[in-house]
Amino acid sequence: MNRQKRSRRQAKRDRRGAAMVEFAIIANIFFVLVFTCMEFARMNMIRNLAQDAAYFAARKAIVPGATSREAIDAASEVMDMITTTGYEVTVNDLSRDTPMIEVTVKVDFNEIALFAPLFLPDAVIESTARMKTERYNGYYHQ
């Protein structure tokens, strides 16, 4: 009987060692999965932010008298909510007769992402907003 209790204790100790080895193997996979989910969520948030920045910049630039600088500042204000580097805002030339405004926000993965550049080198998130301006003659005669 005493021998049987010892063998049970020994089996428990052996199982405890097996559980540690199993955890060491599975924990790596689990942590990679968690960090990958966090990275995708962050990149989706940056993508949505770039879309919003392009939209708000275009809205700022469609009114008569607005400048490209004001549009770039409006986009930068939105992008600066999450990141202050790694993005570029471009606005087409604005003049009195410009019928369409186009604002593009490009975000560089290498500057923003933590792990994605390892798998997606030189990747860029790009969002463009196009709107008719209120400054050309045909706007009010539609």
HELIX and SHEET records of a PDB file:
HELIX    1   1 ASN A    2  ALA A   61  1                                  60    
HELIX    2   2 SER A   68  MET A   79  1                                  12    
HELIX    3   3 PHE A  109  ILE A  112  1                                   4    
HELIX    4   4 ALA A  116  PHE A  119  1                                   4    
HELIX    5   5 ASN A  137  TYR A  140  5                                   4    
SHEET    1   A 3 TYR A  87  VAL A  91  0                                        
SHEET    2   A 3 MET A 100  ASP A 108 -1                                        
SHEET    3   A 3 VAL A 124  LYS A 132 -1                                        
END                                                                             
